Amino acid sequence: MDPMSLLLIVAAGAAFYFLIIRPGKQRQKQQQEMIRALQPGAEVMTTAGIFGTVAVVTDEELSLEVAPGMFIRVLPAAVARVVEPAASTVEEESAPETGTSEEN
């Protein structure tokens, strides 16, 4: 085997590692850190697209409140991301409603 062929194989292996394996490990580490940091009251989205608020956290499972009084149990690995409340939604909810009707 000539040196150029060997160099090409090594370069392809290095590219595979840096483009596929390393980023995958970093995403997996970030996912595990996010799951460890989950606290009751956090709003999350599962991998199935279900939105809910974390009610109970254990090592084995999470209890999510998906509607008032309705809870589901999911595995911690099923949490895709923590949903941050939108600033516009918070402002709209906290702003008092003002009527513009002039019926006097």
C-alpha positions in Angstrom: 0.0 0.0 0.0 1.5 3.3 -1.0 1.8 6.2 1.5 -0.8 8.4 -0.3 -3.5 5.7 0.0 -2.8 5.3 3.7 -2.8 9.1 4.2 -6.2 9.3 2.4 -7.7 6.6 4.7 -6.4 8.4 7.8 -7.8 11.7 6.6 -11.2 10.2 5.9 -11.2 8.6 9.4 -10.3 12.0 11.0 -13.0 13.8 9.0 -15.6 11.2 10.0 -14.6 11.6 13.7 -14.7 15.5 13.7 -17.9 15.8 11.5 -20.0 13.0 12.9 -18.9 11.3 16.1 -17.6 14.3 18.1 -20.7 16.6 17.5 -23.0 13.6 18.4 -21.2 13.1 21.7 -21.5 16.8 22.5 -25.3 16.8 21.8 -25.7 13.8 24.0 -23.8 15.4 26.8 -25.9 18.6 26.5 -29.1 16.5 26.6 -27.9 14.7 29.8 -27.1 18.0 31.5 -30.5 19.4 30.5 -32.3 16.4 32.0 -30.3 16.5 35.2 -31.2 20.2 35.6 -34.9 19.7 35.3 -36.9 21.1 38.2 -40.6 21.1 38.9 -42.3 24.0 37.2 -40.2 23.9 34.1 -42.1 23.8 30.8 -40.8 21.1 28.5 -41.5 19.6 25.1 -41.2 15.8 24.6 -39.8 14.1 21.6 -43.4 13.3 20.7 -44.2 17.0 20.6 -46.3 17.1 23.8 -45.9 20.2 25.9 -46.2 20.1 29.6 -45.0 21.5 33.0 -42.8 19.3 35.1 -44.6 18.4 38.3 -42.5 15.6 39.8 -38.9 14.5 39.0 -37.4 11.2 39.9 -34.5 9.2 38.6 -36.8 6.8 36.7 -39.5 9.1 35.3 -41.1 12.6 35.2 -44.6 13.6 35.8 -45.8 16.2 33.4 -49.0 18.3 33.7 -50.3 18.7 30.2 -53.6 20.3 31.2 -55.0 21.5 34.6 -55.2 18.3 36.7 -54.1 16.0 33.9 -50.7 14.3 34.4 -48.7 11.9 32.2 -45.6 9.9 33.1 -42.6 10.0 30.8 -39.1 8.8 30.8 -36.5 11.6 31.3 -35.0 10.7 27.9 -38.2 11.7 26.2 -37.7 15.4 27.0 -36.5 17.0 23.8 -36.1 20.6 25.2 -37.0 23.0 27.9 -39.4 25.7 26.5 -38.6 29.2 27.5 -41.8 31.4 28.0 -42.1 33.9 25.2 -41.6 37.5 26.3 -44.6 38.7 24.3 -46.9 36.1 25.9 -45.8 37.1 29.4 -46.3 40.8 28.6 -49.8 40.1 27.2 -50.9 38.1 30.2 -49.6 40.6 32.7 -51.0 43.7 30.9 -54.5 44.7 32.0 -57.1 44.8 29.3 -58.2 48.2 28.3 -61.5 48.9 26.6 -61.5 51.4 23.8 -65.3 51.5 23.4 -66.9 54.9 23.9 -70.5 54.1 24.8 -71.0 57.1 27.2 
